[in-house]
Amino acid sequence: MKILSIIGARPQFIKAAPVSRAIRRKHQEILLHTGQHYDENMSMIFFDDLGIPRPDYNLGIGSDSHAVQTARMLEGIETVLFEQNPDVVLVYGDTNSTIAGALAATKLHIPVAHVEAGLRSFNWDMPEEINRVLTDRISGWLFCPTRTAVDHLKNEGITEGVYLTGDVMYDALLYFSEIAEKRESPLRKFGLREKSYCLATVHRPANTDNPENLKAILRAFIESGETILFPVHPRTWKFISDYGLDRIIEKTPSVRLIEPLSYLDILMLEKHAGKILTDSGGIQKEAYLWGVPCITLREETEWTETVDEGWNRLVGARYSEILEAILDFQPNAAQKFSYGDGHASEAIVKILEETLAKD
């Protein structure tokens, strides 16, 4: 079996790591990196830390408008597909790399498998929602992380090729946390004690590109008085500076803005945090898996189980709700543990083997 795996952004590097290991035990994998994340700290450092094989192809697309970025990806991916002629194209998540890979493959009648299928935010202002819905529509295999994702597809009339595999990010967390535990502790590096700090990440355009939203978020961080470690995405750095917020933060030692960190360091900081504040989808889920309360700086989440079970609170960019959650939010129920058994990657490869063998 020859699989072309397409990745392009940090969350996809993490998801691809355990799946790639499972594929390469018996099969051939061609790894294509679109270059959607092009900053060294946000891209190639993840290949080094996670032990992912260096990509066979790197399109070096970089940042641009959605249309330009996706068009360039389509052209580059199509060239590789003509050259490699894989049995299946494997795409992850909901980025422009995801939809570009799925479109390029299906136009050439190469079957598509979608890892993390069936997620829905029901917010059509999010480019990710458009990408994931369209990718699900044209994929032959839909690998769902949760029962909720399966139900979303069923409600849309999609039942063929749908598989409940569990979540590959749980696979990654289990595997890489063992490695991370053996490294120098990032808590020691930053002078932190377990459960004595909050970990924050903010990168979505709804928060970074809106001055009022970013100001409200940072104001709540500052006025909470809590120690908040804040690894800052390159785009977020730019907007903090553009809005003049860096001058305010500099006067607030409790809010510590730092450079982006490796996934292994982030895992350990998540595990030992008192709370996590984020607009990331993946970090919400990792918080849940670690049993750490999560405060989500969005109006909705694809990971509804975390909210339903009381471990995640949606506060948007509303100052008062963010501040209240930082100071008072605590989970009010036991976890049901909704994300599989940590062997989703092996399940995905086995399903591909069995179904391709029938063809």
BALOBA-1460 file (C-alpha; in Angstrom, 3 decimals):
// residues 359
<rec num="1" residu="m" x="0.000" y="0.000" z="0.000"/>
<rec num="2" residu="k" x="1.369" y="3.380" z="-1.036"/>
<rec num="3" residu="i" x="0.006" y="6.330" z="0.911"/>
<rec num="4" residu="l" x="0.638" y="9.999" z="0.220"/>
<rec num="5" residu="s" x="0.174" y="11.936" z="3.468"/>
<rec num="6" residu="i" x="-0.369" y="15.679" z="3.214"/>
<rec num="7" residu="i" x="0.417" y="18.014" z="6.108"/>
<rec num="8" residu="g" x="1.053" y="21.724" z="6.362"/>
<rec num="9" residu="a" x="0.364" y="23.116" z="9.834"/>
<rec num="10" residu="r" x="1.457" y="22.409" z="13.382"/>
<rec num="11" residu="p" x="-1.614" y="20.397" z="14.501"/>
<rec num="12" residu="q" x="-1.208" y="18.161" z="11.465"/>
<rec num="13" residu="f" x="2.415" y="17.405" z="12.325"/>
<rec num="14" residu="i" x="1.242" y="16.136" z="15.705"/>
<rec num="15" residu="k" x="-1.606" y="14.072" z="14.263"/>
<rec num="16" residu="a" x="0.577" y="12.624" z="11.517"/>
<rec num="17" residu="a" x="3.341" y="11.434" z="13.832"/>
<rec num="18" residu="p" x="1.621" y="8.316" z="15.275"/>
<rec num="19" residu="v" x="-0.170" y="7.527" z="12.001"/>
<rec num="20" residu="s" x="3.093" y="7.739" z="10.073"/>
<rec num="21" residu="r" x="4.729" y="5.285" z="12.474"/>
<rec num="22" residu="a" x="1.825" y="2.869" z="12.025"/>
<rec num="23" residu="i" x="1.917" y="3.151" z="8.217"/>
<rec num="24" residu="r" x="5.667" y="2.633" z="7.916"/>
<rec num="25" residu="r" x="5.671" y="-0.623" z="9.846"/>
<rec num="26" residu="k" x="4.350" y="-2.400" z="6.729"/>
<rec num="27" residu="h" x="3.685" y="0.101" z="3.960"/>
<rec num="28" residu="q" x="5.190" y="2.900" z="1.900"/>
<rec num="29" residu="e" x="4.445" y="6.496" z="2.898"/>
<rec num="30" residu="i" x="5.247" y="9.595" z="0.872"/>
<rec num="31" residu="l" x="5.133" y="12.683" z="3.085"/>
<rec num="32" residu="l" x="4.221" y="16.006" z="1.483"/>
<rec num="33" residu="h" x="4.537" y="19.232" z="3.482"/>
<rec num="34" residu="t" x="2.767" y="22.157" z="1.839"/>
<rec num="35" residu="g" x="4.760" y="24.682" z="3.850"/>
<rec num="36" residu="q" x="1.613" y="26.345" z="5.186"/>
<rec num="37" residu="h" x="3.480" y="26.898" z="8.465"/>
<rec num="38" residu="y" x="6.827" y="28.237" z="7.369"/>
<rec num="39" residu="d" x="8.357" y="29.725" z="10.524"/>
<rec num="40" residu="e" x="11.171" y="27.471" z="11.764"/>
<rec num="41" residu="n" x="9.839" y="27.475" z="15.340"/>
<rec num="42" residu="m" x="6.346" y="26.607" z="14.120"/>
<rec num="43" residu="s" x="7.251" y="24.005" z="11.523"/>
<rec num="44" residu="m" x="10.524" y="22.144" z="11.157"/>
<rec num="45" residu="i" x="11.166" y="22.102" z="14.904"/>
<rec num="46" residu="f" x="8.189" y="19.773" z="15.133"/>
<rec num="47" residu="f" x="9.735" y="17.270" z="12.747"/>
<rec num="48" residu="d" x="12.856" y="17.259" z="14.920"/>
<rec num="49" residu="d" x="11.025" y="16.967" z="18.243"/>
<rec num="50" residu="l" x="8.451" y="14.410" z="17.120"/>
<rec num="51" residu="g" x="10.778" y="12.230" z="15.106"/>
<rec num="52" residu="i" x="8.640" y="12.563" z="11.996"/>
<rec num="53" residu="p" x="10.601" y="11.675" z="8.869"/>
<rec num="54" residu="r" x="11.630" y="14.754" z="6.917"/>
<rec num="55" residu="p" x="9.116" y="15.384" z="4.121"/>
<rec num="56" residu="d" x="9.761" y="13.870" z="0.735"/>
<rec num="57" residu="y" x="8.294" y="17.075" z="-0.722"/>
<rec num="58" residu="n" x="8.076" y="20.581" z="0.703"/>
<rec num="59" residu="l" x="6.086" y="22.960" z="-1.459"/>
<rec num="60" residu="g" x="7.167" y="26.006" z="0.559"/>
<rec num="61" residu="i" x="3.824" y="27.743" z="0.041"/>
<rec num="62" residu="g" x="3.968" y="30.079" z="3.036"/>
<rec num="63" residu="s" x="1.375" y="32.677" z="3.949"/>
<rec num="64" residu="d" x="-1.046" y="34.404" z="1.568"/>
<rec num="65" residu="s" x="-4.774" y="34.887" z="1.077"/>
<rec num="66" residu="h" x="-6.909" y="31.753" z="1.287"/>
<rec num="67" residu="a" x="-7.450" y="31.713" z="-2.471"/>
<rec num="68" residu="v" x="-3.814" y="32.219" z="-3.428"/>
<rec num="69" residu="q" x="-2.525" y="29.793" z="-0.816"/>
<rec num="70" residu="t" x="-4.995" y="27.054" z="-1.751"/>
<rec num="71" residu="a" x="-4.451" y="27.546" z="-5.503"/>
<rec num="72" residu="r" x="-0.690" y="27.206" z="-5.142"/>
<rec num="73" residu="m" x="-1.158" y="24.091" z="-3.033"/>
<rec num="74" residu="l" x="-3.477" y="22.538" z="-5.613"/>
<rec num="75" residu="e" x="-0.918" y="23.058" z="-8.341"/>
<rec num="76" residu="g" x="1.983" y="21.673" z="-6.311"/>
<rec num="77" residu="i" x="0.066" y="18.699" z="-4.923"/>
<rec num="78" residu="e" x="-1.229" y="17.729" z="-8.346"/>
<rec num="79" residu="t" x="2.330" y="17.591" z="-9.705"/>
<rec num="80" residu="v" x="3.342" y="15.228" z="-6.901"/>
<rec num="81" residu="l" x="0.268" y="13.050" z="-7.428"/>
<rec num="82" residu="f" x="1.115" y="12.618" z="-11.113"/>
<rec num="83" residu="e" x="4.651" y="11.640" z="-10.133"/>
<rec num="84" residu="q" x="3.802" y="9.256" z="-7.276"/>
<rec num="85" residu="n" x="0.361" y="7.847" z="-8.215"/>
<rec num="86" residu="p" x="-0.456" y="6.691" z="-4.656"/>
<rec num="87" residu="d" x="-3.167" y="4.214" z="-3.695"/>
<rec num="88" residu="v" x="-4.696" y="6.732" z="-1.296"/>
<rec num="89" residu="v" x="-4.184" y="10.326" z="-0.178"/>
<rec num="90" residu="l" x="-4.382" y="10.898" z="3.568"/>
<rec num="91" residu="v" x="-5.347" y="14.360" z="4.835"/>
<rec num="92" residu="y" x="-5.724" y="15.696" z="8.360"/>
<rec num="93" residu="g" x="-8.020" y="18.135" z="10.074"/>
<rec num="94" residu="d" x="-9.352" y="21.310" z="8.530"/>
<rec num="95" residu="t" x="-6.660" y="23.581" z="7.077"/>
<rec num="96" residu="n" x="-6.161" y="24.871" z="3.553"/>
<rec num="97" residu="s" x="-3.660" y="22.022" z="3.129"/>
<rec num="98" residu="t" x="-6.485" y="19.591" z="3.953"/>
<rec num="99" residu="i" x="-8.944" y="20.824" z="1.355"/>
<rec num="100" residu="a" x="-6.228" y="21.350" z="-1.277"/>
<rec num="101" residu="g" x="-5.015" y="17.780" z="-0.870"/>
<rec num="102" residu="a" x="-8.523" y="16.347" z="-0.980"/>
<rec num="103" residu="l" x="-9.518" y="18.358" z="-4.063"/>
<rec num="104" residu="a" x="-6.330" y="17.622" z="-5.999"/>
<rec num="105" residu="a" x="-6.637" y="13.894" z="-5.313"/>
<rec num="106" residu="t" x="-10.332" y="13.498" z="-6.038"/>
<rec num="107" residu="k" x="-10.023" y="15.397" z="-9.336"/>
<rec num="108" residu="l" x="-7.499" y="12.740" z="-10.374"/>
<rec num="109" residu="h" x="-9.742" y="9.917" z="-9.112"/>
<rec num="110" residu="i" x="-7.336" y="9.040" z="-6.308"/>
<rec num="111" residu="p" x="-9.267" y="8.046" z="-3.164"/>
<rec num="112" residu="v" x="-9.072" y="10.335" z="-0.140"/>
<rec num="113" residu="a" x="-8.993" y="9.425" z="3.549"/>
<rec num="114" residu="h" x="-9.798" y="12.133" z="6.101"/>
<rec num="115" residu="v" x="-8.403" y="11.854" z="9.621"/>
<rec num="116" residu="e" x="-10.493" y="13.805" z="12.135"/>
<rec num="117" residu="a" x="-13.650" y="13.699" z="10.028"/>
<rec num="118" residu="g" x="-17.068" y="14.789" z="11.239"/>
<rec num="119" residu="l" x="-16.046" y="17.692" z="13.447"/>
<rec num="120" residu="r" x="-18.407" y="20.656" z="13.319"/>
<rec num="121" residu="s" x="-18.419" y="24.095" z="14.914"/>
<rec num="122" residu="f" x="-21.495" y="25.171" z="12.897"/>
<rec num="123" residu="n" x="-19.785" y="28.543" z="12.442"/>
<rec num="124" residu="w" x="-19.521" y="29.291" z="8.729"/>
<rec num="125" residu="d" x="-17.436" y="32.377" z="9.418"/>
<rec num="126" residu="m" x="-14.565" y="29.993" z="10.205"/>
<rec num="127" residu="p" x="-12.544" y="28.940" z="7.139"/>
<rec num="128" residu="e" x="-11.851" y="25.684" z="8.963"/>
<rec num="129" residu="e" x="-15.531" y="24.789" z="8.986"/>
<rec num="130" residu="i" x="-15.741" y="25.161" z="5.208"/>
<rec num="131" residu="n" x="-12.589" y="23.091" z="4.750"/>
<rec num="132" residu="r" x="-13.731" y="20.223" z="6.967"/>
<rec num="133" residu="v" x="-17.260" y="20.005" z="5.556"/>
<rec num="134" residu="l" x="-16.070" y="19.972" z="1.939"/>
<rec num="135" residu="t" x="-13.315" y="17.465" z="2.712"/>
<rec num="136" residu="d" x="-15.818" y="15.134" z="4.349"/>
<rec num="137" residu="r" x="-18.030" y="15.331" z="1.272"/>
<rec num="138" residu="i" x="-15.321" y="14.085" z="-1.093"/>
<rec num="139" residu="s" x="-13.522" y="11.555" z="1.118"/>
<rec num="140" residu="g" x="-13.901" y="7.811" z="0.753"/>
<rec num="141" residu="w" x="-12.784" y="7.079" z="4.313"/>
<rec num="142" residu="l" x="-13.960" y="9.270" z="7.167"/>
<rec num="143" residu="f" x="-12.028" y="8.499" z="10.335"/>
<rec num="144" residu="c" x="-13.987" y="10.008" z="13.228"/>
<rec num="145" residu="p" x="-12.430" y="10.717" z="16.637"/>
<rec num="146" residu="t" x="-15.717" y="10.627" z="18.584"/>
<rec num="147" residu="r" x="-19.266" y="9.311" z="18.478"/>
<rec num="148" residu="t" x="-20.411" y="12.940" z="18.179"/>
<rec num="149" residu="a" x="-18.466" y="13.267" z="14.919"/>
<rec num="150" residu="v" x="-20.126" y="10.115" z="13.554"/>
<rec num="151" residu="d" x="-23.520" y="11.555" z="14.470"/>
<rec num="152" residu="h" x="-22.757" y="14.839" z="12.704"/>
<rec num="153" residu="l" x="-22.018" y="12.957" z="9.481"/>
<rec num="154" residu="k" x="-25.143" y="10.839" z="9.834"/>
<rec num="155" residu="n" x="-27.224" y="13.988" z="10.262"/>
<rec num="156" residu="e" x="-25.765" y="15.219" z="6.955"/>
<rec num="157" residu="g" x="-26.667" y="11.984" z="5.211"/>
<rec num="158" residu="i" x="-23.138" y="10.552" z="5.227"/>
<rec num="159" residu="t" x="-22.957" y="6.967" z="6.460"/>
<rec num="160" residu="e" x="-20.763" y="5.146" z="3.916"/>
<rec num="161" residu="g" x="-17.070" y="4.896" z="4.698"/>
<rec num="162" residu="v" x="-17.524" y="6.300" z="8.218"/>
<rec num="163" residu="y" x="-15.377" y="4.751" z="10.971"/>
<rec num="164" residu="l" x="-15.190" y="5.535" z="14.681"/>
<rec num="165" residu="t" x="-11.465" y="5.110" z="15.346"/>
<rec num="166" residu="g" x="-10.803" y="7.331" z="18.347"/>
<rec num="167" residu="d" x="-8.531" y="10.340" z="18.326"/>
<rec num="168" residu="v" x="-4.996" y="10.199" z="16.914"/>
<rec num="169" residu="m" x="-4.019" y="13.145" z="19.132"/>
<rec num="170" residu="y" x="-4.614" y="10.904" z="22.133"/>
<rec num="171" residu="d" x="-2.173" y="8.440" z="20.541"/>
<rec num="172" residu="a" x="0.327" y="11.280" z="20.174"/>
<rec num="173" residu="l" x="-0.145" y="12.519" z="23.721"/>
<rec num="174" residu="l" x="0.465" y="9.081" z="25.227"/>
<rec num="175" residu="y" x="3.558" y="8.416" z="23.119"/>
<rec num="176" residu="f" x="5.202" y="11.820" z="23.309"/>
<rec num="177" residu="s" x="4.495" y="12.489" z="26.966"/>
<rec num="178" residu="e" x="6.778" y="9.551" z="27.806"/>
<rec num="179" residu="i" x="9.549" y="11.204" z="25.809"/>
<rec num="180" residu="a" x="8.813" y="14.633" z="27.249"/>
<rec num="181" residu="e" x="9.019" y="13.351" z="30.831"/>
<rec num="182" residu="k" x="12.660" y="12.365" z="30.223"/>
<rec num="183" residu="r" x="13.693" y="15.834" z="29.076"/>
<rec num="184" residu="e" x="14.560" y="18.855" z="31.157"/>
<rec num="185" residu="s" x="11.358" y="20.157" z="32.684"/>
<rec num="186" residu="p" x="10.063" y="23.404" z="31.151"/>
<rec num="187" residu="l" x="8.691" y="24.254" z="34.601"/>
<rec num="188" residu="r" x="12.254" y="24.455" z="35.877"/>
<rec num="189" residu="k" x="13.254" y="26.575" z="32.891"/>
<rec num="190" residu="f" x="10.534" y="29.133" z="33.634"/>
<rec num="191" residu="g" x="10.688" y="28.900" z="37.421"/>
<rec num="192" residu="l" x="7.166" y="27.503" z="37.790"/>
<rec num="193" residu="r" x="5.575" y="25.148" z="40.309"/>
<rec num="194" residu="e" x="2.940" y="22.563" z="39.434"/>
<rec num="195" residu="k" x="-0.623" y="23.956" z="39.361"/>
<rec num="196" residu="s" x="0.658" y="27.465" z="40.233"/>
<rec num="197" residu="y" x="0.177" y="28.996" z="36.769"/>
<rec num="198" residu="c" x="-2.140" y="29.211" z="33.777"/>
<rec num="199" residu="l" x="-0.983" y="28.334" z="30.268"/>
<rec num="200" residu="a" x="-2.376" y="30.535" z="27.481"/>
<rec num="201" residu="t" x="-2.400" y="30.382" z="23.687"/>
<rec num="202" residu="v" x="-4.157" y="32.835" z="21.348"/>
<rec num="203" residu="h" x="-3.885" y="32.675" z="17.576"/>
<rec num="204" residu="r" x="-7.279" y="32.687" z="15.833"/>
<rec num="205" residu="p" x="-8.008" y="35.701" z="13.607"/>
<rec num="206" residu="a" x="-11.287" y="36.368" z="15.442"/>
<rec num="207" residu="n" x="-9.155" y="37.234" z="18.470"/>
<rec num="208" residu="t" x="-5.871" y="38.503" z="17.032"/>
<rec num="209" residu="d" x="-7.215" y="40.588" z="14.152"/>
<rec num="210" residu="n" x="-9.813" y="42.324" z="16.315"/>
<rec num="211" residu="p" x="-8.207" y="44.975" z="18.566"/>
<rec num="212" residu="e" x="-11.105" y="45.018" z="21.023"/>
<rec num="213" residu="n" x="-11.096" y="41.238" z="21.420"/>
<rec num="214" residu="l" x="-7.339" y="41.025" z="21.936"/>
<rec num="215" residu="k" x="-7.418" y="43.918" z="24.393"/>
<rec num="216" residu="a" x="-10.248" y="42.286" z="26.372"/>
<rec num="217" residu="i" x="-8.386" y="38.978" z="26.554"/>
<rec num="218" residu="l" x="-5.119" y="40.546" z="27.690"/>
<rec num="219" residu="r" x="-6.906" y="42.838" z="30.142"/>
<rec num="220" residu="a" x="-8.508" y="39.804" z="31.796"/>
<rec num="221" residu="f" x="-5.130" y="38.060" z="31.908"/>
<rec num="222" residu="i" x="-3.525" y="41.095" z="33.543"/>
<rec num="223" residu="e" x="-6.268" y="41.854" z="36.055"/>
<rec num="224" residu="s" x="-6.584" y="38.254" z="37.204"/>
<rec num="225" residu="g" x="-3.254" y="38.621" z="38.985"/>
<rec num="226" residu="e" x="-2.520" y="34.981" z="38.154"/>
<rec num="227" residu="t" x="0.787" y="33.854" z="36.723"/>
<rec num="228" residu="i" x="0.048" y="33.284" z="33.031"/>
<rec num="229" residu="l" x="2.652" y="31.772" z="30.719"/>
<rec num="230" residu="f" x="1.817" y="32.827" z="27.176"/>
<rec num="231" residu="p" x="3.802" y="31.304" z="24.264"/>
<rec num="232" residu="v" x="2.964" y="33.768" z="21.502"/>
<rec num="233" residu="h" x="2.201" y="32.767" z="17.915"/>
<rec num="234" residu="p" x="4.122" y="34.933" z="15.385"/>
<rec num="235" residu="r" x="0.903" y="36.475" z="14.067"/>
<rec num="236" residu="t" x="-0.207" y="37.296" z="17.596"/>
<rec num="237" residu="w" x="3.121" y="39.013" z="18.351"/>
<rec num="238" residu="k" x="2.535" y="41.267" z="15.365"/>
<rec num="239" residu="f" x="-0.929" y="42.328" z="16.454"/>
<rec num="240" residu="i" x="0.073" y="42.844" z="20.094"/>
<rec num="241" residu="s" x="2.752" y="45.224" z="18.838"/>
<rec num="242" residu="d" x="0.528" y="46.889" z="16.233"/>
<rec num="243" residu="y" x="-2.136" y="47.653" z="18.845"/>
<rec num="244" residu="g" x="0.428" y="48.975" z="21.343"/>
<rec num="245" residu="l" x="-0.452" y="46.251" z="23.843"/>
<rec num="246" residu="d" x="3.178" y="45.236" z="24.311"/>
<rec num="247" residu="r" x="3.755" y="48.384" z="26.387"/>
<rec num="248" residu="i" x="0.974" y="47.337" z="28.771"/>
<rec num="249" residu="i" x="2.177" y="43.747" z="29.064"/>
<rec num="250" residu="e" x="5.737" y="44.864" z="29.820"/>
<rec num="251" residu="k" x="4.443" y="46.459" z="33.035"/>
<rec num="252" residu="t" x="2.719" y="43.242" z="34.133"/>
<rec num="253" residu="p" x="5.270" y="40.636" z="35.246"/>
<rec num="254" residu="s" x="2.585" y="38.062" z="36.026"/>
<rec num="255" residu="v" x="1.743" y="37.735" z="32.301"/>
<rec num="256" residu="r" x="4.835" y="36.269" z="30.687"/>
<rec num="257" residu="l" x="5.029" y="36.445" z="26.898"/>
<rec num="258" residu="i" x="7.530" y="33.966" z="25.486"/>
<rec num="259" residu="e" x="8.562" y="32.551" z="22.116"/>
<rec num="260" residu="p" x="6.697" y="29.518" z="20.695"/>
<rec num="261" residu="l" x="7.678" y="26.250" z="22.367"/>
<rec num="262" residu="s" x="8.174" y="22.708" z="21.186"/>
<rec num="263" residu="y" x="5.239" y="20.337" z="21.360"/>
<rec num="264" residu="l" x="7.014" y="18.307" z="24.038"/>
<rec num="265" residu="d" x="7.432" y="21.353" z="26.281"/>
<rec num="266" residu="i" x="3.828" y="22.394" z="25.665"/>
<rec num="267" residu="l" x="2.640" y="18.921" z="26.692"/>
<rec num="268" residu="m" x="4.422" y="19.159" z="30.036"/>
<rec num="269" residu="l" x="3.246" y="22.723" z="30.642"/>
<rec num="270" residu="e" x="-0.329" y="21.629" z="29.877"/>
<rec num="271" residu="k" x="-0.090" y="18.657" z="32.201"/>
<rec num="272" residu="h" x="1.080" y="20.702" z="35.181"/>
<rec num="273" residu="a" x="-0.968" y="23.878" z="34.629"/>
<rec num="274" residu="g" x="-3.683" y="24.943" z="37.037"/>
<rec num="275" residu="k" x="-5.824" y="26.075" z="34.101"/>
<rec num="276" residu="i" x="-5.450" y="26.431" z="30.343"/>
<rec num="277" residu="l" x="-6.703" y="29.429" z="28.348"/>
<rec num="278" residu="t" x="-6.827" y="28.908" z="24.610"/>
<rec num="279" residu="d" x="-8.585" y="29.405" z="21.296"/>
<rec num="280" residu="s" x="-6.917" y="26.292" z="19.887"/>
<rec num="281" residu="g" x="-8.986" y="23.217" z="19.125"/>
<rec num="282" residu="g" x="-6.252" y="20.699" z="19.877"/>
<rec num="283" residu="i" x="-5.197" y="22.242" z="23.167"/>
<rec num="284" residu="q" x="-8.787" y="22.145" z="24.461"/>
<rec num="285" residu="k" x="-8.748" y="18.423" z="23.915"/>
<rec num="286" residu="e" x="-5.280" y="17.934" z="25.401"/>
<rec num="287" residu="a" x="-6.399" y="19.840" z="28.500"/>
<rec num="288" residu="y" x="-9.292" y="17.397" z="28.836"/>
<rec num="289" residu="l" x="-7.007" y="14.397" z="28.375"/>
<rec num="290" residu="w" x="-4.695" y="15.730" z="31.095"/>
<rec num="291" residu="g" x="-7.621" y="16.482" z="33.407"/>
<rec num="292" residu="v" x="-6.871" y="20.237" z="33.449"/>
<rec num="293" residu="p" x="-9.709" y="22.816" z="33.403"/>
<rec num="294" residu="c" x="-9.874" y="24.657" z="30.083"/>
<rec num="295" residu="i" x="-11.162" y="28.166" z="29.369"/>
<rec num="296" residu="t" x="-11.842" y="28.518" z="25.656"/>
<rec num="297" residu="l" x="-11.602" y="31.979" z="24.116"/>
<rec num="298" residu="r" x="-14.175" y="31.175" z="21.442"/>
<rec num="299" residu="e" x="-17.943" y="31.151" z="21.085"/>
<rec num="300" residu="e" x="-18.105" y="27.501" z="20.032"/>
<rec num="301" residu="t" x="-16.021" y="24.340" z="19.996"/>
<rec num="302" residu="e" x="-15.759" y="21.257" z="17.818"/>
<rec num="303" residu="w" x="-14.953" y="19.275" z="20.974"/>
<rec num="304" residu="t" x="-18.381" y="19.534" z="22.551"/>
<rec num="305" residu="e" x="-17.725" y="16.581" z="24.843"/>
<rec num="306" residu="t" x="-15.296" y="18.698" z="26.872"/>
<rec num="307" residu="v" x="-18.026" y="21.283" z="27.520"/>
<rec num="308" residu="d" x="-20.835" y="18.774" z="28.077"/>
<rec num="309" residu="e" x="-18.763" y="17.002" z="30.707"/>
<rec num="310" residu="g" x="-17.975" y="20.254" z="32.525"/>
<rec num="311" residu="w" x="-14.233" y="20.460" z="31.837"/>
<rec num="312" residu="n" x="-14.284" y="23.305" z="29.331"/>
<rec num="313" residu="r" x="-15.959" y="26.709" z="29.556"/>
<rec num="314" residu="l" x="-16.628" y="28.834" z="26.450"/>
<rec num="315" residu="v" x="-16.076" y="32.528" z="27.222"/>
<rec num="316" residu="g" x="-15.350" y="34.091" z="23.833"/>
<rec num="317" residu="a" x="-13.427" y="37.362" z="24.115"/>
<rec num="318" residu="r" x="-15.630" y="38.771" z="26.880"/>
<rec num="319" residu="y" x="-13.476" y="40.363" z="29.564"/>
<rec num="320" residu="s" x="-15.734" y="39.701" z="32.547"/>
<rec num="321" residu="e" x="-16.350" y="36.044" z="31.680"/>
<rec num="322" residu="i" x="-12.660" y="35.378" z="31.044"/>
<rec num="323" residu="l" x="-11.697" y="36.984" z="34.351"/>
<rec num="324" residu="e" x="-14.383" y="35.103" z="36.290"/>
<rec num="325" residu="a" x="-13.332" y="31.793" z="34.736"/>
<rec num="326" residu="i" x="-9.643" y="32.352" z="35.509"/>
<rec num="327" residu="l" x="-10.476" y="33.028" z="39.146"/>
<rec num="328" residu="d" x="-13.345" y="30.606" z="39.803"/>
<rec num="329" residu="f" x="-13.903" y="27.926" z="37.134"/>
<rec num="330" residu="q" x="-13.551" y="24.330" z="38.284"/>
<rec num="331" residu="p" x="-14.904" y="21.150" z="36.626"/>
<rec num="332" residu="n" x="-18.147" y="19.917" z="38.136"/>
<rec num="333" residu="a" x="-18.305" y="16.319" z="36.902"/>
<rec num="334" residu="a" x="-16.195" y="13.243" z="36.276"/>
<rec num="335" residu="q" x="-14.788" y="12.703" z="32.804"/>
<rec num="336" residu="k" x="-16.356" y="10.076" z="30.569"/>
<rec num="337" residu="f" x="-13.189" y="9.909" z="28.451"/>
<rec num="338" residu="s" x="-14.626" y="10.231" z="24.974"/>
<rec num="339" residu="y" x="-11.558" y="10.032" z="22.722"/>
<rec num="340" residu="g" x="-10.777" y="6.360" z="22.280"/>
<rec num="341" residu="d" x="-8.154" y="4.011" z="23.661"/>
<rec num="342" residu="g" x="-4.923" y="5.499" z="22.309"/>
<rec num="343" residu="h" x="-4.740" y="3.139" z="19.318"/>
<rec num="344" residu="a" x="-6.544" y="5.160" z="16.659"/>
<rec num="345" residu="s" x="-3.518" y="5.171" z="14.340"/>
<rec num="346" residu="e" x="-3.332" y="1.397" z="14.154"/>
<rec num="347" residu="a" x="-7.098" y="1.240" z="13.569"/>
<rec num="348" residu="i" x="-6.838" y="3.661" z="10.645"/>
<rec num="349" residu="v" x="-4.068" y="1.693" z="8.933"/>
<rec num="350" residu="k" x="-5.899" y="-1.605" z="9.466"/>
<rec num="351" residu="i" x="-9.103" y="-0.208" z="7.928"/>
<rec num="352" residu="l" x="-7.199" y="1.083" z="4.900"/>
<rec num="353" residu="e" x="-5.485" y="-2.301" z="4.481"/>
<rec num="354" residu="e" x="-8.707" y="-4.261" z="4.651"/>
<rec num="355" residu="t" x="-10.780" y="-2.029" z="2.402"/>
<rec num="356" residu="l" x="-8.082" y="-1.560" z="-0.237"/>
<rec num="357" residu="a" x="-7.485" y="-5.326" z="-0.292"/>
<rec num="358" residu="k" x="-11.151" y="-5.847" z="-1.234"/>
<rec num="359" residu="d" x="-10.717" y="-3.517" z="-4.213"/>
